[in-house]
């Protein structure tokens, strides 16, 4: 399958699939699904913009779920916010996703 990277403001249809731009992101992986869901709830409470996604194939984690945050949307104190969650995070990764 042909990979296409689009500018952040564009998307187009390709064979019935919508392609979206790959953006620089912080990907958090978790040991358990419960931790992933707990972090999603914590992020909403702290207004930390992001969402749960299936683990990108370049990574691996115990539960198969990850939390994706666009780097452009990260607050300056994001490291403290993540640490203060007290939720067990398996790995932090930066990648275009």
Phi, psi and omega per residue, in radians:
X1 nan 2.432 -3.102
X2 -1.451 2.120 3.107
X3 -1.450 2.317 3.093
X4 -2.210 2.239 3.060
X5 -1.808 2.218 -3.103
X6 -1.918 2.821 3.055
X7 -1.150 2.700 -3.070
X8 -0.963 -0.452 -3.086
X9 -1.613 -0.002 -3.061
X10 -2.003 2.600 2.888
X11 -2.581 2.690 3.128
X12 -2.595 2.844 3.107
X13 -1.544 2.428 3.128
X14 -2.469 1.799 3.128
X15 1.065 0.598 3.131
X16 1.542 -0.072 3.132
X17 -1.904 2.436 3.074
X18 -1.575 2.145 3.073
X19 -1.607 2.411 3.088
X20 -2.159 2.790 -3.129
X21 -1.157 2.489 2.987
X22 -1.539 2.233 -3.079
X23 -2.070 2.664 3.056
X24 -1.094 2.205 -3.071
X25 -2.366 2.758 2.922
X26 -1.769 2.218 -3.138
X27 -1.992 2.163 3.091
X28 -1.863 2.274 3.083
X29 -1.937 2.786 -3.008
X30 -2.320 2.701 3.088
X31 -1.319 -0.591 -3.070
X32 -2.299 2.714 3.062
X33 -1.101 -0.654 3.121
X34 -1.040 -0.712 3.098
X35 -1.141 -0.716 3.136
X36 -1.077 -0.804 -3.135
X37 -1.187 -0.691 3.100
X38 -1.088 -0.689 3.125
X39 -1.187 -0.671 3.099
X40 -1.033 -0.775 3.121
X41 -1.132 -0.744 3.105
X42 -1.064 -0.776 -3.131
X43 -1.064 -0.730 3.103
X44 -1.090 -0.763 3.139
X45 -1.060 -0.662 -3.109
X46 -1.622 0.102 -3.132
X47 0.989 0.678 3.068
X48 -1.601 1.930 -3.034
X49 -1.234 2.229 3.122
X50 2.996 -3.090 3.133
X51 -2.751 2.788 3.049
X52 -1.343 2.466 3.126
X53 -2.433 2.812 2.957
X54 -1.163 2.606 -3.135
X55 -1.014 2.233 3.021
X56 -1.056 2.548 -3.044
X57 -1.117 -0.322 3.107
X58 -1.283 -0.269 -3.109
X59 -2.033 2.949 3.002
X60 -2.495 2.594 3.127
X61 -2.722 2.817 -3.068
X62 -1.033 -0.687 -2.985
X63 -1.782 -0.238 3.135
X64 1.501 0.030 3.119
X65 -2.055 2.641 3.105
X66 -2.447 2.847 3.062
X67 -1.973 2.200 -3.078
X68 -1.874 2.255 3.082
X69 -2.264 2.172 3.067
X70 -1.155 2.305 -3.093
X71 -1.044 -0.590 -3.134
X72 -1.158 -0.324 -3.121
X73 -1.742 0.007 -3.122
X74 -1.273 2.291 3.050
X75 -1.262 2.774 -3.118
X76 -1.010 -0.542 -3.100
X77 -1.734 0.489 -3.060
X78 -1.036 -0.628 3.134
X79 -1.034 -0.774 3.116
X80 -1.144 -0.741 3.128
X81 -1.025 -0.763 -3.125
X82 -1.169 -0.781 3.131
X83 -1.104 -0.723 -3.130
X84 -1.142 -0.273 -3.131
X85 -1.130 -0.468 -3.101
X86 1.025 0.408 3.079
X87 -1.723 2.397 -3.087
X88 -1.260 1.958 3.124
X89 -1.832 2.267 -3.097
X90 -1.313 -0.799 -3.029
X91 -2.716 2.550 2.960
X92 -1.883 2.283 3.097
X93 -2.384 2.522 3.017
X94 -1.892 2.274 3.130
X95 -2.817 2.809 2.993
X96 -1.427 2.159 -3.095
X97 -2.514 nan nan
